[in-house]
Amino acid sequence: MRFHHQRNLIAAVALGCILTIFAGCGPKQPASAPPAKPAASMQAMVDVQKALEAHPLRGKLRQMEQDLATAEAKAAADTSAQDTARQEFETAMKVRQSEDKAAIEKKQTQLGDELNEQRRAYIDELEKEYRPLLFNLDLKLKTVQITPAEKETLQKEMDRLLAERQQKLKAKEDELAARFQKEMDAFAAELAENTDAYAKQWTAERMNRLQQATVSPERERQRQAIVELSNRLIEDVRSMVAKVALRDKIQVVWLRQAVHTPLKDITDAVAKELANVK
């Protein structure tokens, strides 16, 4: 836990300030004379970590740290939901694309049936218009009394009418085909636009949920409470070290980690004083 390192560091700095304060408590020496080295009996050492562990509120701080660690672990698991969200997005888009494909096929069938019905109706109109004309020409062609020249003229008229009817049918078919393509293009474009809007909305909503899960005011409050309580513990240890040092006429207190020679250990005395802290 990052607070563990921070707490030790702050404790070392705080107690380092104590060392400076106590070193300056003795009478000032003339500027020309070197500072006198305190006697061993006026020096002591303290185990800061042990003193902190003896603080009555250490258990509460540890529980707060564990609660925050649990909350952050859950948040970390939630941030891994980004991968899950990506997979869910891909799945959602595949479903959407399948729906669009089905919608296009349905539209093609419906529109195709509608236009085919219009084509059949137009063919019926052409039949009503051209069948009598062609029937009359056919009867005349079968009459034996007509001359070859008349027959040729009648045949040309029949060919003209047949070609005209076919041209009209082709023009209608081209018109219907163009309409089919235009309507299908518009329908597909509308689907694509809606799908794009759906994808953007889906992504925005999911990113908003992920962001809310990542940034938690509650966890920020937990962190602040831990910092404040950590500072409280450090200040209490600092105060109790000062109290014991003044009581026992100790001029310099060293951190235990920095001591390489035997010195009086006031850790237990500090812990005893801390037991009365509320």
Secondary structure, DSSP 8 states (H G I E B T S, - for coil): -HHHHHHHHHHHHHHHHHHHHHHTSS----TTS------GGGEEEE-HHHHHHTSTTHHHHHHHHHHHHHHHHHHHHHHTHHHHHHHHHHHHHHHHHHHHHHHHHHHHHHHHHHHHHHHHHHHHHHHHHHHHHHHHHHHHHT-TTS-HHHHHHHHHHHHHHHHHHHHHHHHHHHHHHHHHHHHHHHHHHHHHHHHHHHHHHHHHHHHHHHHHHHS-HHHHHHHHHHHHHHHHHHHHHHHHHHHHHHHTT--EEEEGGG--S--EE-HHHHHHHHTT--
